[in-house]
Amino acid sequence: MIRNFKALGLALVAVLAMSAVVASAAQAVPSFTASSYPAFATGSNTIGGETFTTPGGTVQCDSHYKVEKYRTTTTEGLPSPGSSTVTVTPEYTDCVAFGFLGASVKMNSCDYEFHATSKIAEGHYNHHIFIRCTGAPITIVAGTCEVTVGEQSLSSVTTQNNVDGSVTVKPNVTGITMNVVKDGFGCPFAGTGHQTGSFHGEVKVSRVGGGSISVSGS
């Protein structure tokens, strides 16, 4: 009986130790935070601030980002402290793509889902990004070209907390899978089918109505 109690005690110690490790790992994941809740944030860029580079040329637009919904809770706005995930809804206008003016980039059913992963330095963090789509993929139409970008996991994105309470987001994303659906006369692609591209740029995201947002944790 004593031997059984000792075995049970050792098992309990092991469980508690494992729980401590799991809790420590959970605390180590950086999280998106705000000065108060609920919180909403937005960012924008003029053409040239971000570039999607493909084998058929580049795509540049005026962009507007709304950080107003995320998939880990039922409340819209930046998540309460502790969430490492936030969903960003972009809108692209006045686009130039593959050498054609008047191009369009439609998100359709897709959003960008950011996951904070690690701390680089004080106020600087790494993230990976998911393109999440519930239906139709992102569609880029320019002249005789049409390209779609579907759901996928990508890296890397970095963020920097700013003294004015905003966050600078810097995507340096490579290996983006895209599908050239149409490659008509004058379109610079070398045929249809799956190809890869990259996305680079910088955007400053600020809290709507004042206050601060940031990424924190170790």
N, C-alpha and C positions, 0 to 999 in steps of 0.2 A: 504494500500500500504506500509506504513512504517513497519507494522507488517510483511509483506511478505519479505521486505528487511532485517529485523532483522533475520527472519528465514533462509533466504539465507545466511546471514553472519555467523550465527551459524553453518550451514551445511558446509560452506567453511572452517571455523576454524577446524571443526571435521576432514574434509578430509586432511587438512594440517598436523594436529596432527598425524593422522594415517600414513601419508606419512613419517613423521619424525621418527615414531616408526619403520616402515619397513626399512627405510634407515639405521637407527641405528643398527637394527638386521643384515642387510646385511654386514655392516662394521665389525660386531663382529665376523663373520666367518673367521677363519684363511685362509691364502692363500699360494700357492707355488710361490716362487719368485726366481729370478736369478740376478746376477750382471749386465747382459746385455742380449739382445735378438737378434736372436733366441738362445736358449740354449738346449743342449742335455746332458743327464746324464747317467751314467752306474754304476753298482755294481756287485760284484761277491763273491762267497763263495766256499770254498773247502768242500768236503764231511764231514758231521758232523756239519757244521755251521747252518744248518736248518734241522728240523725233522718233518715229517708228521707221526703221531702216529695213528694207526688203531687197531681194535680188532684182526687183523691178524698179527700184528707186525708193524715195522717202515719202512719208506721210506726215504732214504738219498741220495743226489746227489751232484755233482759239479753243481753250478748254476751261471747263468749270466743274469743280468737284464738290459734291455734297457728302459730308460725313454725317449721316443722319439715320442710319439703320445698321443693325448688326444681328447676327444669327444666334447669339448665345443667350439672349433674353427676349422678353416680349415687349420691352420698352424701347421706343425710338430715341436716338440721341447717342452720344458717347457713352460707353458702358460704365457702370459703377466700378470703383477701384478693384483691381484684381483680374479684369478681363484682358487677355493677351490678343484678342481678335477684334477687328473693327472692319465694317464693310463700307466701301466708298463707291458712290454712284457718279460716274462722269458723264458729261455732255460735251460733245465736240461740234463746233460750228466753224464756218469760213475756212474750209479745208483745201489744201493743195496736196495732191497725191499722184505719184508716178509721172509727174510732169504735166498733169491736167489741173486747170483751175476749176473751181466749182465742184470739187469732190465732196462726198458725204461719208461720214463715219457714224453708223448707228449701233448703239449698244444692244438694242432689242431686249432680250431677257437677261443680259449679263451684267455683273458687277465685279469690282475688284475686292477681294477679301485679304486684308493684311494680317499677318501673324507675326507678332514680336518674338524674336528668338534668342537674342543675346546682346549683351552690352559690349560695345567696342571701347568706349572711353566715357568719361563723365558727360552725360547729356547726349551721347551718340549711341545708336542702336542698329542692329541688323534685323531684317525682317525677310520673310518669304511671302509670296503673293499667290493667291489662287484666282484664276478667272473662273467665276461661278456663273453658270447659265442654267436657267430652268426650262429653256426652250430654244428659240433660234439663236445662233451665234452672233458675234459682232460681225457687221458687214461693212466693207469698204467698197464704194463704187466710185470710179473715176474714169471718165471717157469710155473706152471700150474694155476697161478692166473691172473685174469684180473679185474681191478677196474676202474670205471669211476666217475668223479666228474663234475657235471654240474653247470649251472648258479645259483647263490645264493648270498644273502646278509649276511655279516659276521662282527664280531667285536671280539677283538679289536686289533688295531695296534697303537704303539706309535712311535714318531720320536723325535730325539734330534739333534739340530743344533750344529755343531762342529766348533772350532776356525779355522780350516784349510779350511773352506768353504764347507765342506761336510755335509751330513745328515746321521745319524745312524737310521736305521729302525728296530724296534723290534716287530715282530708279536707274539701275544699271543692269537691265534685264536682257539676257541673251537666250538663244535656243527656243524662241517663241514659234510654236508650230502653227502654220497658216495653210489655207487651201486656196489656190488660185482657181476660181470657178470659171472665169471668163478671161480669155486672152485674145481680144480682137485686133483688128488692124490698127497699128500705131501703139498698141499696148506694149510696154518694154519687157514684159516677162518672156521667158523662153519656153512657153507652153504652160498648160494647166497642171494641177496636181499639188501635192503637199510639198511645201518648202519651209524654210526657217527665216526668222527675222530677229531684230533686237530693238529695244526701246530704251532711250536715254533722255534725261532732262532733270528739271528741278522745279518744284512748286512749293509755295509757302502756304500753309494751312492755318487759319485763325479761327478762334471761337466766335460764333455769331453773337452779337450783343455785348461783347467785352468779356473780361475774365481770361483765364488761361487754360490751355490744354498742354499736355506733355506726355512723354513716355518715361516711365520710371522703373526701377528695379535693378537687380544685379544678374 
